[in-house]
Amino acid sequence: MGWIKHDLRKDRDDDDDHGKRTVDEKGKKKGRDKDDDEDDDNGDDDDSDLDEKNRGLPGVAKSIIKKLTKVRQECLREKFGIAREKLRALIKQVSAQRGKHLTDEAYYLIRFNAEFLLEKI
């Protein structure tokens, strides 16, 4: 996990509910809303699609893994246009996180590999 800037991670949730919504005694929802948009990949998505070893990773790493998993799934379905769109979205996300949550080494590694895949599919 040396490729993620640990001191700048903002995806930690230190309270007991871990970002999940709760219901008070009057039936009103309180707490943070669950993120239902799976394509913005800001780290608030459900982790059920990740294997056990990846669930403990920071939100940025989970987001990148999820995007790459979706690219793989689209390629297996032979939907290469969708896979290319998802790779472009990954490149944009990685560019936005460069220097914030990702080191320069991580940025270049992920970006160049994503661009290589983009050329091949």
C-alpha positions, 0 to 999 in steps of 0.5 A: 500500500505504499503507493497511496498517500496515507497521511492524506486519506480522507475516506476514513469513518471513525464513528460507529455506524461506518457511514451507514444510514440509521433510523431514529425512534421516529422512523426518520433516516439520519446519518450519511446517505449510502452512495447509490451511484456506482460510477462516481467511485468516490470510495463510498460504494458497497464493498460486497463486490470486492474480495476479502483482501481488498475490503480493507484498502483505502477508498481510492484503491477500492475505486480503482480495483472496482473500475478495473474489474468492471473493465474486465467484465465488459471485455468478457462480454465483448462490450469493448466500447463500454470497457474503453469508456470505463478506462477513460474514466479511470484515467480521469480519476487517477489524474484527479487523485495525483498528488492528493491520494496517489503518489506520482509513481502510482499515478504513472503506473496506473495511467500508462497501463490503462492507456496501454489497455485502451490501445489494445481493446 
